[in-house]
Amino acid sequence: MADARIHPSAVIEDGAQIGADVRIGPFCVVGPRVRLADGVELKSHVAVAGDTSIGAGTVVFPFASIGEVPQDLKFRGEDVRLDIGARNRIREYVTMNPGTQGGGGVTRVGDDGLFMAGCHVGHDCQLGDRVILVNNASLAGHCHLDDDVIVGGLSGVHQWVRIGRGAMIGAVTMVTADVIPYGLVQGPRGHLDGLNLVGLKRRGASRADIHELRAMLDSLGAGSFRDTARHLAEGEAGPMARDVLSFILGPSDRSFLTPKPA
């Protein structure tokens, strides 16, 4: 606990590993198997339980519950864990659960994410870097979100769904199938509604990249996603188009969200 600043009202159970320059505010509870890396800050009234690691520089805001047992009736107290990366911002009332035996045993959250108030990350989810969940967005168990995904407020993602790199889910959207990289999904029952152009431009995508992705999306909408993707993969494609094709041809337990009907 070198150089850690711990409020006297906080409860740090024996066995917890506390890094340098950690700040733990009033009325926090840290369990015996928790590991807080250097520079982590728990603002106040934060509960961190289970076999949970929180990476360097992550800040957790009041009333978040991190690492409590999965919300899964099949869970019987197996040895599972939650791994959270560095420099995340986990806001008020966020819940993040560890894995389950049937899902690989670990929930992972990457680096530099923003999890706004009231968000939920379910058991066995795998999240990349720079993921943003807007207020009250919820991920069911076993979801995979690649880097740079944004999920809008009050949106829900069905269990086992994959969301590809750079995709954006609009607010108040229910996502029930896989979302291709750089896709834009919105609506009460989400359809693929084109490309996440704002996100692509922010990441420096060229005009040629965007034109290629648009042409590919038009081709994919004309038939079976997988059959068309196999055909397109036989030809030349730029790096972003390859991301989309690799994603479509990868293993999945879900179908794909398709373009909105005309």
C-alpha positions as CSV (number, residue, x, y, z in Angstrom):
1,M,0.0,0.0,0.0
2,A,3.0,2.3,-0.6
3,D,1.8,5.9,-0.8
4,A,-1.8,4.9,-1.0
5,R,-4.3,7.4,0.4
6,I,-7.2,5.5,2.1
7,H,-10.1,7.2,3.9
8,P,-10.5,5.8,7.4
9,S,-14.1,4.8,6.7
10,A,-13.1,2.5,3.8
11,V,-12.9,-1.3,4.4
12,I,-9.9,-3.0,2.8
13,E,-10.1,-6.7,3.5
14,D,-6.9,-8.7,4.3
15,G,-5.3,-10.0,1.1
16,A,-6.3,-7.1,-1.2
17,Q,-3.3,-5.8,-3.2
18,I,-3.1,-2.1,-3.4
19,G,-0.6,-0.4,-5.7
20,A,1.3,2.9,-5.3
21,D,-0.6,6.2,-5.4
22,V,-4.0,4.5,-5.1
23,R,-6.8,6.7,-3.6
24,I,-9.7,5.1,-1.9
25,G,-12.4,7.4,-0.7
26,P,-15.0,7.2,2.1
27,F,-17.2,4.1,2.6
28,C,-15.6,2.0,-0.1
29,V,-15.3,-1.8,0.3
30,V,-12.5,-3.7,-1.3
31,G,-12.5,-7.5,-1.1
32,P,-9.7,-9.8,-0.2
33,R,-8.9,-11.0,-3.8
34,V,-9.0,-7.5,-5.4
35,R,-5.9,-6.1,-7.1
36,L,-5.7,-2.3,-7.6
37,A,-2.8,-1.2,-9.8
38,D,-0.9,2.0,-9.4
39,G,-2.9,5.2,-9.5
40,V,-6.4,3.7,-9.3
41,E,-8.9,5.9,-7.7
42,L,-12.1,4.8,-6.0
43,K,-14.1,8.0,-5.4
44,S,-16.5,6.9,-2.6
45,H,-19.1,4.2,-1.8
46,V,-17.5,1.9,-4.4
47,A,-17.7,-1.9,-3.9
48,V,-15.1,-4.1,-5.5
49,A,-15.5,-7.8,-4.9
50,G,-14.3,-11.2,-6.1
51,D,-11.2,-12.0,-8.1
52,T,-11.0,-8.6,-9.7
53,S,-8.1,-6.6,-11.1
54,I,-8.3,-2.9,-12.0
55,G,-5.6,-1.5,-14.2
56,A,-3.4,1.6,-13.6
57,G,-5.0,5.0,-13.6
58,T,-8.6,3.8,-13.8
59,V,-11.1,5.9,-11.8
60,V,-14.3,4.4,-10.4
61,F,-17.1,6.8,-9.3
62,P,-19.6,6.5,-6.4
63,F,-21.9,3.6,-6.0
64,A,-20.4,1.4,-8.8
65,S,-20.4,-2.3,-8.1
66,I,-17.5,-4.1,-9.6
67,G,-16.8,-7.8,-9.6
68,E,-19.9,-9.1,-7.7
69,V,-21.2,-12.5,-8.7
70,P,-22.7,-13.0,-12.2
71,Q,-26.4,-12.4,-12.7
72,D,-26.8,-16.0,-14.0
73,L,-28.9,-18.6,-12.2
74,K,-26.5,-21.3,-13.4
75,F,-23.6,-19.7,-11.3
76,R,-22.7,-21.9,-8.4
77,G,-19.7,-20.1,-6.9
78,E,-17.1,-21.2,-9.4
79,D,-13.6,-19.6,-9.4
80,V,-14.1,-16.8,-12.0
81,R,-12.6,-13.3,-12.5
82,L,-13.0,-9.8,-13.9
83,D,-10.0,-8.1,-15.5
84,I,-10.3,-4.3,-16.1
85,G,-7.6,-2.5,-18.1
86,A,-5.9,0.9,-17.6
87,R,-7.2,4.4,-17.6
88,N,-10.9,3.6,-17.7
89,R,-13.6,5.9,-16.4
90,I,-16.3,4.0,-14.7
91,R,-19.1,6.3,-13.7
92,E,-21.8,6.2,-11.0
93,Y,-23.9,3.0,-10.6
94,V,-22.1,1.0,-13.2
95,T,-22.1,-2.8,-12.7
96,M,-19.5,-5.2,-14.1
97,N,-19.7,-8.9,-13.4
98,P,-17.0,-11.6,-13.7
99,G,-17.2,-14.6,-16.0
100,T,-18.9,-18.0,-15.6
101,Q,-17.6,-21.5,-15.9
102,G,-19.6,-22.0,-19.1
103,G,-18.3,-18.8,-20.7
104,G,-14.6,-19.1,-20.2
105,G,-14.4,-17.9,-16.6
106,V,-13.4,-14.3,-17.2
107,T,-14.9,-11.0,-18.2
108,R,-12.3,-8.6,-19.8
109,V,-12.5,-4.8,-20.2
110,G,-9.7,-3.1,-22.3
111,D,-8.0,0.2,-21.8
112,D,-9.2,3.8,-22.0
113,G,-12.9,3.1,-22.0
114,L,-15.7,5.3,-20.7
115,F,-18.6,3.7,-19.0
116,M,-21.2,6.3,-18.2
117,A,-23.7,6.2,-15.3
118,G,-25.9,3.1,-15.0
119,C,-24.2,0.9,-17.6
120,H,-23.9,-2.9,-17.2
121,V,-21.2,-5.2,-18.5
122,G,-22.5,-8.8,-18.1
123,H,-20.6,-12.0,-17.4
124,D,-18.1,-13.3,-19.9
125,C,-18.1,-10.1,-22.0
126,Q,-14.9,-9.3,-23.9
127,L,-14.4,-5.6,-24.5
128,G,-11.6,-4.0,-26.5
129,D,-9.9,-0.6,-26.0
130,R,-11.6,2.8,-26.1
131,V,-15.1,1.4,-25.8
132,I,-17.8,3.8,-24.8
133,L,-21.1,2.8,-23.2
134,V,-23.4,5.8,-22.8
135,N,-25.8,6.1,-19.9
136,N,-27.8,3.0,-19.0
137,A,-26.5,0.9,-21.9
138,S,-26.5,-2.8,-21.1
139,L,-24.5,-5.7,-22.4
140,A,-25.9,-9.2,-21.8
141,G,-23.5,-12.1,-21.1
142,H,-20.9,-13.3,-23.6
143,C,-20.9,-10.1,-25.8
144,H,-17.8,-9.2,-27.7
145,L,-17.1,-5.6,-28.5
146,D,-14.0,-4.7,-30.5
147,D,-11.9,-1.5,-30.2
148,D,-13.6,1.9,-30.6
149,V,-17.2,0.7,-30.3
150,I,-19.8,3.2,-29.0
151,V,-23.1,2.0,-27.6
152,G,-25.7,4.7,-27.2
153,G,-27.8,5.5,-24.2
154,L,-30.6,3.1,-23.1
155,S,-29.5,0.5,-25.6
156,G,-29.3,-3.2,-25.0
157,V,-27.1,-5.8,-26.6
158,H,-28.3,-9.4,-26.7
159,Q,-26.2,-12.2,-25.3
160,W,-23.5,-13.7,-27.6
161,V,-23.6,-10.7,-30.0
162,R,-20.4,-9.5,-31.5
163,I,-19.9,-5.8,-32.5
164,G,-17.0,-5.1,-34.8
165,R,-14.3,-2.4,-34.5
166,G,-15.4,1.2,-34.8
167,A,-19.2,0.4,-35.0
168,M,-21.7,2.7,-33.4
169,I,-25.0,1.8,-31.9
170,G,-27.6,4.6,-31.7
171,A,-29.6,5.5,-28.6
172,V,-32.6,3.3,-27.5
173,T,-31.6,0.5,-29.8
174,M,-32.0,-3.3,-29.2
175,V,-29.1,-5.2,-30.9
176,T,-30.0,-8.9,-31.5
177,A,-27.4,-9.9,-34.1
178,D,-23.8,-9.3,-35.0
179,V,-22.7,-5.8,-36.2
180,I,-20.0,-5.5,-38.8
181,P,-17.0,-3.3,-38.2
182,Y,-17.6,0.5,-38.8
183,G,-21.4,-0.2,-39.1
184,L,-24.1,2.2,-37.8
185,V,-27.1,0.6,-36.1
186,Q,-30.1,2.4,-34.8
187,G,-33.8,1.9,-34.1
188,P,-36.0,0.1,-31.5
189,R,-35.1,-3.2,-33.3
190,G,-31.8,-2.3,-34.8
191,H,-31.0,-2.5,-38.5
192,L,-27.7,-1.8,-40.1
193,D,-28.1,1.8,-41.2
194,G,-25.0,2.4,-43.2
195,L,-21.5,3.3,-41.9
196,N,-20.3,5.1,-38.8
197,L,-19.0,7.9,-40.9
198,V,-18.2,10.2,-37.9
199,G,-16.1,7.5,-36.3
200,L,-14.4,6.6,-39.6
201,K,-13.4,10.3,-40.1
202,R,-12.2,10.6,-36.6
203,R,-9.9,7.6,-37.1
204,G,-8.4,9.1,-40.3
205,A,-10.2,7.0,-42.9
206,S,-9.5,8.2,-46.4
207,R,-12.3,9.0,-48.9
208,A,-11.1,5.9,-50.9
209,D,-11.5,3.8,-47.7
210,I,-15.1,5.1,-47.2
211,H,-16.0,4.5,-50.8
212,E,-14.7,1.0,-50.7
213,L,-16.6,0.2,-47.5
214,R,-19.8,1.7,-48.9
215,A,-19.5,-0.4,-52.1
216,M,-18.9,-3.5,-50.0
217,L,-22.0,-2.8,-47.8
218,D,-24.1,-2.5,-51.0
219,S,-22.8,-5.8,-52.2
220,L,-23.4,-7.5,-48.8
221,G,-26.9,-6.2,-48.7
222,A,-27.7,-8.0,-52.0
223,G,-27.5,-11.5,-50.7
224,S,-26.2,-13.8,-47.9
225,F,-23.6,-11.9,-45.8
226,R,-21.3,-14.9,-45.4
227,D,-21.6,-16.2,-49.0
228,T,-21.0,-12.7,-50.4
229,A,-18.1,-12.1,-48.0
230,R,-16.4,-15.3,-49.1
231,H,-16.6,-14.2,-52.7
232,L,-15.3,-10.7,-51.9
233,A,-12.5,-12.1,-49.8
234,E,-11.1,-13.8,-52.9
235,G,-10.4,-10.4,-54.4
236,E,-8.4,-7.3,-53.5
237,A,-9.4,-5.3,-50.5
238,G,-8.0,-2.5,-48.3
239,P,-7.3,-2.9,-44.6
240,M,-10.6,-1.6,-43.4
241,A,-12.5,-3.7,-45.9
242,R,-10.5,-6.7,-44.8
243,D,-11.5,-6.0,-41.2
244,V,-15.2,-6.3,-42.2
245,L,-14.6,-9.5,-44.2
246,S,-12.6,-11.2,-41.5
247,F,-15.3,-10.3,-39.0
248,I,-18.1,-11.7,-41.1
249,L,-16.2,-14.9,-41.8
250,G,-15.2,-15.4,-38.1
251,P,-16.9,-17.7,-35.7
252,S,-20.2,-16.6,-34.3
253,D,-23.3,-17.9,-32.6
254,R,-25.5,-15.1,-34.1
255,S,-26.7,-14.0,-37.5
256,F,-25.9,-10.5,-38.8
257,L,-27.8,-7.3,-38.7
258,T,-28.7,-6.5,-42.3
259,P,-29.3,-3.1,-44.0
260,K,-32.6,-1.4,-43.3
261,P,-35.3,-2.3,-45.9
262,A,-35.8,0.4,-48.4
